Amino acid sequence: MTRDDIRRIFQCDDIISVGIAMVPVDYFLDTLGFSLVEPTKEAMLTHDGGKMGYAQFIESGNWEVVE
């Protein structure tokens, strides 16, 4: 997954809004490891594993555009 994927799927450029938290896109990709994941909902949900708390954000993406 890349910054362009984040922009296309989630319409986010620099900051991801997760509940009341604001997470930088670079942190999401690099520190949390989403840059190593294919840009699909299934791959992202598997990577999150229900432990990182990003499932609702992942579900909010416009996946019809990319799949």
ChimeraX attribute file (.defattr): number of C-alpha atoms within 10 A of each C-alpha:
attribute: neighborCount
match mode: 1-to-1
recipient: residues
	/A:1	16
	/A:2	17
	/A:3	16
	/A:4	12
	/A:5	16
	/A:6	19
	/A:7	13
	/A:8	16
	/A:9	20
	/A:10	17
	/A:11	14
	/A:12	16
	/A:13	14
	/A:14	14
	/A:15	15
	/A:16	19
	/A:17	12
	/A:18	14
	/A:19	10
	/A:20	6
	/A:21	8
	/A:22	11
	/A:23	13
	/A:24	13
	/A:25	20
	/A:26	18
	/A:27	15
	/A:28	17
	/A:29	17
	/A:30	12
	/A:31	10
	/A:32	13
	/A:33	14
	/A:34	20
	/A:35	18
	/A:36	14
	/A:37	17
	/A:38	14
	/A:39	18
	/A:40	17
	/A:41	20
	/A:42	13
	/A:43	15
	/A:44	20
	/A:45	20
	/A:46	12
	/A:47	19
	/A:48	17
	/A:49	12
	/A:50	11
	/A:51	9
	/A:52	10
	/A:53	13
	/A:54	18
	/A:55	18
	/A:56	12
	/A:57	14
	/A:58	19
	/A:59	14
	/A:60	12
	/A:61	17
	/A:62	14
	/A:63	15
	/A:64	7
	/A:65	8
	/A:66	12
	/A:67	8
